[in-house]
């Protein structure tokens, strides 16, 4: 099978690494890719924002299957263009991708189909939003409605912080994503990321993970795209997985089909495990980043037929096999991230990899045959181990071999699971 992978981050490197292991694969292309992905796939100079150009490439190279990594092309309708052109594609239609593309859309789906989530209101101007916030009090959550690269959410612990977040959205900090704001109740509990594949009617449970969104240790500082993750998340017990499927995932799949937008692809539920049980914080319509990296390290099954089954409506006959080991990834980011940071700084050395350790490239490029950091999140140093503690130790041992003066990381990835192990 000839496959084209869309994307250039750590998530896509993990997908490329796993897809490249498939005996069904005859050729793997990636656009635009990165130096890590180039070790697994042929990089293609292709404008992935031009849906027609992607379709033309697929026809020219007789591509059998397209795997779309990031959310933006999905929200922009790339899957629609490819399907209409007769190309099998992993990822939802533009209408179904609204589950990530519009937080208000997702909240309305939850309300209509009785999916547990925080109470909310939608606003298109600042003053009514502020009046609602003053009425509700803090803590409270303010979200830019559209895509904001994981940075459009403020969990405001004070009234002033909440009002400032509203002003930030409507002043254009997040561009068009902030033209509408969702204000919702603060949910108290432990967060978890839960993933399943969907083919429009069936769902296949994958695995759980826990992300670390804040830039600083102890979960302090501003939100980021994610500073590290581990899998599985101990808070997602078998009972909690069963409840999540029954109370959240299955009603969503049925509701999307009922609304005329059947969902195919990967459904990534950001959950808060509260005293009442699982509640939905938000949906993403692609694998998490960096959660994908730890999922791919634990997945024993061939990834390609899993994704293809989701794309072609044949998921009911498929199962996935997972390693009992834990996996943990630490993000190395450019100093200054998530604010301004210097680009094109030199990465002198990467660690040696083995069966249990892998470095996934996120924001890297080659300049004069030298690896440089081009993004905010740059490397994902990932390892497996018998426990989360063991995986953490292996990941940080590898990370300490990286020679890159402009890099930094959190040193407490996995702290919640490790505290459980010690209890």
KOLLUM-997608 format. One record per residue (C-alpha): residue number from 1; y, x, z; residue in one letter. Coordinates in steps of 0.05 Angstrom, whole numbers, plus 5000, padded with zeros to 4 digits. Last residue first. Example, Ala and Ser with C-alpha at 12.3 -4.5 7.8 and 13.67 -1.06 7.14 Angstrom:
# KOLLUM-997608
PT    n    c2    c1    c3  res
PT    2  4979  5273  5143    S
PT    1  4910  5246  5156    A
***
This chain:
# KOLLUM-997608
PT    n    c2    c1    c3  res
PT  423  5107  5035  5952    X
PT  422  5105  5100  5913    X
PT  421  5082  5068  5848    X
PT  420  5133  5012  5857    X
PT  419  5190  5063  5864    X
PT  418  5164  5096  5801    X
PT  417  5168  5030  5763    X
PT  416  5240  5019  5784    X
PT  415  5261  5092  5772    X
PT  414  5234  5095  5701    X
PT  413  5291  5137  5674    X
PT  412  5326  5173  5731    X
PT  411  5352  5237  5700    X
PT  410  5400  5205  5651    X
PT  409  5416  5248  5591    X
PT  408  5466  5298  5563    X
PT  407  5474  5337  5498    X
PT  406  5531  5380  5474    X
PT  405  5498  5447  5489    X
PT  404  5434  5432  5452    X
PT  403  5372  5474  5467    X
PT  402  5315  5425  5481    X
PT  401  5262  5455  5527    X
PT  400  5286  5414  5586    X
PT  399  5269  5351  5546    X
PT  398  5196  5371  5543    X
PT  397  5190  5377  5619    X
PT  396  5231  5313  5625    X
PT  395  5182  5275  5582    X
PT  394  5120  5303  5618    X
PT  393  5148  5286  5687    X
PT  392  5167  5216  5665    X
PT  391  5098  5203  5634    X
PT  390  5066  5225  5700    X
PT  389  5112  5181  5741    X
PT  388  5100  5122  5694    X
PT  387  5025  5131  5707    X
PT  386  4967  5161  5667    X
PT  385  5017  5194  5621    X
PT  384  5053  5188  5555    X
PT  383  5114  5224  5530    X
PT  382  5179  5213  5492    X
PT  381  5242  5254  5481    X
PT  380  5288  5207  5442    X
PT  379  5342  5248  5407    X
PT  378  5413  5233  5383    X
PT  377  5446  5173  5416    X
PT  376  5520  5179  5400    X
PT  375  5509  5202  5329    X
PT  374  5514  5262  5282    X
PT  373  5477  5315  5322    X
PT  372  5459  5376  5279    X
PT  371  5395  5408  5254    X
PT  370  5410  5470  5212    X
PT  369  5384  5476  5140    X
PT  368  5456  5483  5116    X
PT  367  5470  5416  5149    X
PT  366  5410  5374  5168    X
PT  365  5423  5307  5202    X
PT  364  5411  5275  5270    X
PT  363  5428  5209  5305    X
PT  362  5359  5182  5325    X
PT  361  5304  5233  5318    X
PT  360  5239  5219  5356    X
PT  359  5211  5275  5398    X
PT  358  5137  5267  5414    X
PT  357  5093  5286  5473    X
PT  356  5022  5264  5490    X
PT  355  4985  5289  5428    X
PT  354  5028  5352  5426    X
PT  353  5100  5370  5409    X
PT  352  5135  5436  5419    X
PT  351  5206  5426  5444    X
PT  350  5268  5424  5398    X
PT  349  5315  5483  5388    X
PT  348  5385  5500  5367    X
PT  347  5416  5430  5361    X
PT  346  5484  5444  5332    X
PT  345  5543  5397  5340    X
PT  344  5559  5356  5279    X
PT  343  5599  5303  5316    X
PT  342  5642  5306  5379    X
PT  341  5643  5244  5422    X
PT  340  5685  5183  5434    X
PT  339  5660  5131  5483    X
PT  338  5588  5111  5492    X
PT  337  5579  5172  5491    X
PT  336  5626  5227  5514    X
PT  335  5574  5282  5512    X
PT  334  5526  5268  5454    X
PT  333  5462  5231  5476    X
PT  332  5392  5252  5495    X
PT  331  5351  5189  5506    X
PT  330  5291  5194  5551    X
PT  329  5226  5160  5532    X
PT  328  5168  5137  5575    X
PT  327  5097  5117  5558    X
PT  326  5045  5090  5606    X
PT  325  4970  5096  5593    X
PT  324  4924  5036  5585    X
PT  323  4928  5046  5510    X
PT  322  4938  4982  5470    X
PT  321  4896  4944  5419    X
PT  320  4928  4889  5377    X
PT  319  4893  4827  5349    X
PT  318  4897  4792  5282    X
PT  317  4867  4727  5256    X
PT  316  4926  4682  5276    X
PT  315  4975  4731  5245    X
PT  314  4961  4710  5173    X
PT  313  5029  4682  5153    X
PT  312  5048  4737  5104    X
PT  311  5102  4776  5140    X
PT  310  5068  4773  5209    X
PT  309  5003  4795  5177    X
PT  308  5038  4853  5142    X
PT  307  5067  4877  5208    X
PT  306  4999  4878  5241    X
PT  305  4965  4907  5179    X
PT  304  5014  4966  5181    X
PT  303  5012  4982  5255    X
PT  302  4940  5006  5258    X
PT  301  4917  4993  5330    X
PT  300  4923  5042  5388    X
PT  299  4995  5023  5406    X
PT  298  5019  5063  5467    X
PT  297  5064  5114  5432    X
PT  296  5089  5059  5385    X
PT  295  5110  5017  5445    X
PT  294  5147  5076  5477    X
PT  293  5188  5088  5415    X
PT  292  5201  5015  5402    X
PT  291  5234  5009  5470    X
PT  290  5289  5058  5450    X
PT  289  5313  5019  5409    X
PT  288  5284  4950  5412    X
PT  287  5242  4923  5355    X
PT  286  5278  4872  5312    X
PT  285  5302  4800  5319    X
PT  284  5335  4807  5386    X
PT  283  5338  4749  5435    X
PT  282  5380  4742  5497    X
PT  281  5379  4733  5573    X
PT  280  5319  4688  5573    X
PT  279  5291  4667  5641    X
PT  278  5224  4687  5670    X
PT  277  5205  4659  5739    X
PT  276  5243  4617  5791    X
PT  275  5257  4677  5836    X
PT  274  5284  4712  5774    X
PT  273  5251  4756  5721    X
PT  272  5309  4766  5673    X
PT  271  5285  4772  5602    X
PT  270  5308  4805  5537    X
PT  269  5260  4774  5487    X
PT  268  5245  4814  5425    X
PT  267  5215  4771  5370    X
PT  266  5185  4813  5315    X
PT  265  5180  4786  5245    X
PT  264  5177  4714  5220    X
PT  263  5218  4656  5248    X
PT  262  5217  4588  5216    X
PT  261  5289  4565  5203    X
PT  260  5284  4490  5188    X
PT  259  5305  4468  5258    X
PT  258  5233  4446  5273    X
PT  257  5209  4515  5253    X
PT  256  5260  4547  5300    X
PT  255  5241  4500  5355    X
PT  254  5167  4513  5349    X
PT  253  5178  4588  5351    X
PT  252  5227  4581  5409    X
PT  251  5181  4534  5448    X
PT  250  5124  4585  5440    X
PT  249  5166  4644  5463    X
PT  248  5201  4616  5525    X
PT  247  5159  4572  5571    X
PT  246  5088  4584  5546    X
PT  245  5095  4657  5523    X
PT  244  5138  4676  5582    X
PT  243  5092  4640  5630    X
PT  242  5031  4677  5604    X
PT  241  5067  4744  5607    X
PT  240  5090  4728  5679    X
PT  239  5018  4712  5700    X
PT  238  4992  4776  5668    X
PT  237  5046  4815  5707    X
PT  236  5110  4833  5672    X
PT  235  5144  4866  5732    X
PT  234  5102  4928  5720    X
PT  233  5139  4941  5654    X
PT  232  5090  4974  5606    X
PT  231  5123  5014  5577    X
PT  230  5184  5058  5592    X
PT  229  5255  5061  5568    X
PT  228  5314  5108  5561    X
PT  227  5390  5110  5552    X
PT  226  5398  5044  5515    X
PT  225  5449  5019  5464    X
PT  224  5501  5031  5518    X
PT  223  5531  4991  5575    X
PT  222  5587  5022  5615    X
PT  221  5579  5060  5681    X
PT  220  5524  5056  5733    X
PT  219  5450  5041  5730    X
PT  218  5433  5090  5786    X
PT  217  5445  5146  5736    X
PT  216  5499  5132  5685    X
PT  215  5501  5105  5614    X
PT  214  5479  5035  5632    X
PT  213  5426  5002  5588    X
PT  212  5361  5028  5618    X
PT  211  5305  4992  5582    X
PT  210  5240  4964  5611    X
PT  209  5180  4951  5567    X
PT  208  5129  4897  5553    X
PT  207  5074  4894  5502    X
PT  206  5051  4859  5438    X
PT  205  5035  4785  5444    X
PT  204  5016  4755  5376    X
PT  203  5052  4691  5356    X
PT  202  5033  4637  5306    X
PT  201  5077  4587  5268    X
PT  200  5130  4626  5230    X
PT  199  5092  4691  5226    X
PT  198  5112  4719  5295    X
PT  197  5100  4786  5328    X
PT  196  5113  4792  5403    X
PT  195  5156  4835  5447    X
PT  194  5180  4830  5519    X
PT  193  5237  4871  5549    X
PT  192  5246  4866  5624    X
PT  191  5303  4856  5673    X
PT  190  5294  4847  5748    X
PT  189  5328  4790  5785    X
PT  188  5395  4754  5792    X
PT  187  5420  4715  5732    X
PT  186  5496  4712  5723    X
PT  185  5516  4647  5690    X
PT  184  5543  4648  5619    X
PT  183  5607  4658  5580    X
PT  182  5596  4661  5505    X
PT  181  5654  4688  5464    X
PT  180  5674  4675  5392    X
PT  179  5715  4721  5348    X
PT  178  5684  4779  5385    X
PT  177  5632  4798  5332    X
PT  176  5688  4798  5280    X
PT  175  5713  4864  5309    X
PT  174  5683  4886  5375    X
PT  173  5748  4910  5407    X
PT  172  5786  4856  5368    X
PT  171  5834  4830  5421    X
PT  170  5790  4769  5431    X
PT  169  5732  4809  5459    X
PT  168  5775  4855  5503    X
PT  167  5815  4796  5530    X
PT  166  5750  4762  5551    X
PT  165  5725  4827  5583    X
PT  164  5791  4834  5622    X
PT  163  5781  4763  5650    X
PT  162  5711  4782  5673    X
PT  161  5732  4848  5705    X
PT  160  5788  4813  5742    X
PT  159  5740  4759  5768    X
PT  158  5693  4812  5796    X
PT  157  5620  4831  5784    X
PT  156  5627  4824  5709    X
PT  155  5563  4835  5668    X
PT  154  5598  4852  5603    X
PT  153  5561  4846  5537    X
PT  152  5586  4869  5469    X
PT  151  5557  4940  5471    X
PT  150  5487  4930  5442    X
PT  149  5511  4948  5371    X
PT  148  5563  4891  5372    X
PT  147  5529  4837  5331    X
PT  146  5561  4769  5342    X
PT  145  5579  4723  5401    X
PT  144  5615  4774  5444    X
PT  143  5585  4764  5512    X
PT  142  5615  4752  5581    X
PT  141  5569  4748  5642    X
PT  140  5590  4723  5712    X
PT  139  5592  4750  5782    X
PT  138  5641  4720  5794    X
PT  137  5675  4651  5796    X
PT  136  5656  4588  5759    X
PT  135  5725  4554  5757    X
PT  134  5761  4620  5745    X
PT  133  5711  4635  5689    X
PT  132  5722  4567  5657    X
PT  131  5798  4576  5658    X
PT  130  5789  4645  5628    X
PT  129  5747  4618  5571    X
PT  128  5798  4562  5559    X
PT  127  5853  4615  5555    X
PT  126  5818  4665  5510    X
PT  125  5802  4628  5446    X
PT  124  5738  4610  5408    X
PT  123  5696  4593  5469    X
PT  122  5622  4576  5481    X
PT  121  5597  4553  5549    X
PT  120  5535  4574  5589    X
PT  119  5481  4559  5640    X
PT  118  5431  4616  5645    X
PT  117  5364  4611  5609    X
PT  116  5299  4571  5613    X
PT  115  5280  4542  5545    X
PT  114  5289  4467  5544    X
PT  113  5286  4459  5468    X
PT  112  5357  4437  5454    X
PT  111  5389  4480  5508    X
PT  110  5351  4542  5488    X
PT  109  5369  4531  5414    X
PT  108  5442  4522  5434    X
PT  107  5440  4588  5473    X
PT  106  5410  4623  5413    X
PT  105  5465  4597  5367    X
PT  104  5518  4619  5418    X
PT  103  5489  4689  5420    X
PT  102  5498  4693  5344    X
PT  101  5468  4748  5302    X
PT  100  5408  4757  5348    X
PT   99  5376  4688  5342    X
PT   98  5419  4682  5279    X
PT   97  5363  4723  5247    X
PT   96  5328  4656  5232    X
PT   95  5383  4636  5183    X
PT   94  5387  4706  5153    X
PT   93  5312  4704  5142    X
PT   92  5268  4742  5190    X
PT   91  5236  4811  5184    X
PT   90  5175  4844  5153    X
PT   89  5181  4836  5078    X
PT   88  5133  4818  5021    X
PT   87  5170  4826  4954    X
PT   86  5172  4767  4906    X
PT   85  5246  4771  4889    X
PT   84  5262  4711  4933    X
PT   83  5227  4747  4988    X
PT   82  5269  4809  4977    X
PT   81  5335  4773  4975    X
PT   80  5319  4730  5036    X
PT   79  5296  4791  5076    X
PT   78  5362  4826  5061    X
PT   77  5402  4767  5086    X
PT   76  5461  4799  5122    X
PT   75  5432  4782  5190    X
PT   74  5369  4820  5169    X
PT   73  5410  4880  5143    X
PT   72  5447  4883  5210    X
PT   71  5386  4878  5255    X
PT   70  5355  4947  5245    X
PT   69  5283  4965  5224    X
PT   68  5267  4926  5160    X
PT   67  5196  4938  5137    X
PT   66  5187  4927  5062    X
PT   65  5119  4916  5029    X
PT   64  5086  4926  4962    X
PT   63  5137  4972  4929    X
PT   62  5127  4977  4854    X
PT   61  5176  5036  4849    X
PT   60  5225  5002  4801    X
PT   59  5215  4934  4832    X
PT   58  5228  4959  4902    X
PT   57  5288  4999  4879    X
PT   56  5318  4937  4845    X
PT   55  5307  4896  4909    X
PT   54  5343  4949  4951    X
PT   53  5401  4951  4900    X
PT   52  5407  4875  4903    X
PT   51  5411  4875  4978    X
PT   50  5469  4925  4978    X
PT   49  5478  4945  5051    X
PT   48  5417  4990  5044    X
PT   47  5454  5034  4995    X
PT   46  5397  5078  4972    X
PT   45  5387  5153  4970    X
PT   44  5312  5150  4986    X
PT   43  5276  5194  5037    X
PT   42  5202  5205  5024    X
PT   41  5166  5192  5089    X
PT   40  5134  5224  5151    X
PT   39  5171  5290  5160    X
PT   38  5233  5258  5129    X
PT   37  5234  5208  5187    X
PT   36  5251  5266  5233    X
PT   35  5307  5291  5187    X
PT   34  5337  5221  5181    X
PT   33  5323  5158  5141    X
PT   32  5369  5124  5090    X
PT   31  5326  5092  5067    X
PT   30  5252  5107  5078    X
PT   29  5193  5113  5030    X
PT   28  5120  5112  5049    X
PT   27  5064  5119  4997    X
PT   26  4990  5102  4996    X
PT   25  4985  5069  5065    X
PT   24  4921  5031  5082    X
PT   23  4894  5089  5122    X
PT   22  4953  5080  5169    X
PT   21  4979  5141  5206    X
PT   20  5044  5142  5166    X
PT   19  5060  5073  5194    X
PT   18  5062  5102  5265    X
PT   17  5109  5159  5250    X
PT   16  5152  5115  5206    X
PT   15  5158  5062  5261    X
PT   14  5177  5115  5312    X
PT   13  5228  5146  5264    X
PT   12  5255  5075  5251    X
PT   11  5266  5063  5325    X
PT   10  5299  5131  5333    X
PT    9  5350  5113  5279    X
PT    8  5356  5114  5203    X
PT    7  5337  5046  5176    X
PT    6  5298  5009  5122    X
PT    5  5224  5027  5112    X
PT    4  5194  5020  5042    X
PT    3  5119  5014  5037    X
PT    2  5069  5027  4981    X
PT    1  5000  5000  5000    X
***
